[in-house]
Amino acid sequence: MLAKAVEAIQRYLEEHHREHLKPLLDFSRKEDRIVPLSEISDHFASSQLYPWHLESACEWLEQEGMVEKLSAPFKLTKRSSDCFEEPAYGLRS
């Protein structure tokens, strides 16, 4: 029963992702580069999209082969000397 529900959700996403993820896909096309998740979140900060929704959407698009997932360095603070990695996404060519 659970497997059928997951399959139905997957089919729905495959059929309707373009309309539901249009703002994210348009942003990715406009940027035309690998964009860190924090920058994507900042871009959509005034919308109803939350960072964890954006990350889930990016992960799904990556799983479907539509975007590429890499990592981007970031610092915890402006004065921090240590760099960490965060997910970054870009449309596949």
N, C-alpha and C positions, 0 to 999 in steps of 0.2 A: 504494500500500500504506500509506504513512504517512497519507494523507488519510483512509483508511478507519479507521485506528486512532484518529485525532483525532475523527472523527465518532462512533465507538463510545464514547469517553470522554465526549464532550459529551452524548450520549443518556443515559449512565449518570448523569451529574451532574444532568441535568434531571429524571430519574426519582427519584433518591435524595437530592437535596440537603437536603430537609427533615429527614431522619433524621441525616445526617452533620453538618449545620450547625445542628442544634437548639440547642446551648448558645449559639452566637453569635447566632442569631435570637431566642432567649429573652432574652438580655442586652439586645439592641437594643430589644425590645418593652418591657422593664422600664424602661430608661433613657428611652425616648420623647423623644430629643433627638439632636442631632448630637454624636457622641463621638469625640474624637481617638484615633488609632491607638495612641498611647502609653498612654492610659487603658484601652483595650480590652486591650492586652497586659498591663498591670498586673493587670487583673481576672483574666485567665487564667494568671497567672504560676505558680501552683502546680499547673497542669494539664500535660498532655502536649502542649499546643498551643504552638508556638513563634511568635514574632512574625511571621516570614516566612510561616508557614502562615496566620496570621490575615489578614495583608495580602492574600495570594493569594485567600483565601475572600471577603474584602470586595470585592476587585476583580472577582471572578467574579459576586458578587451585584449589583454595580453594573452590570456589563456586561449582566446579565439584566434590569435595570430594577427590582430589588427594593429596593435601597438607593440613597441619594443620596450622592455623594461631593463634599465641599467641602474646605476647608482650615481649620486652626485655628492660631492663633499659639502659639509656645512659645519659651522662653528656654533657651539651652544650659546656663546655670547660674542659681542663684537670684539672684545679684547682677548678672547680665548685663543690660545696657541694650538690647541688640539683640534684636529678635524675628525668628524664622524661621517658616516655615510647615510644617505636617505634614498628612498626609491625615487626614480626619475623615469618619465615616460615620453615617448614620441611615436608618431605614426610611422608605420612601416612603409618603406618606399615601394 
